[in-house]
Amino acid sequence: MSAEAAANEAAELRRRQRELASLTQRYRSAITDKVERMWRRPSGTKAGESCVVHVIQTPTGYIREIQLLDCRGDDRFRRSVRAAVLKAEPLPRAPDPEVFDREIRFVFEPEG
């Protein structure tokens, strides 16, 4: 392989890595946004309540397991977050098979 071909291949690899990083960010944002749209604020919810949500999903976005980790909020808040995740099913599909992740972790931190 010539030096020019190797340089072109390396440049293409870097371009693809940037593209996948961007797609991954958009994919995770789409999941978080959908869950947040499905969330219904329980009475008594305070600013600053949040949960780390760990989801195991199928490639078609169906949820196999939900774990709420590091939650700052009462039981009603945790139940409302779990309900929002379930209402968001099926989760948005990955825009590229290379960015699909069976296990997704995101912070659910509603505003105000």
ABEGO torsion letter per residue (X at the ends): XBAAAAAAAAAAAAAAAAAAAAAAAAAAAAAAAAAAAABBBBBGBBBGBBBBBBBBBBAAGBBABBBBBGBBEBAAAAAAAAAAAAAAOBBBBBABAAABBABBBBBBBBBX
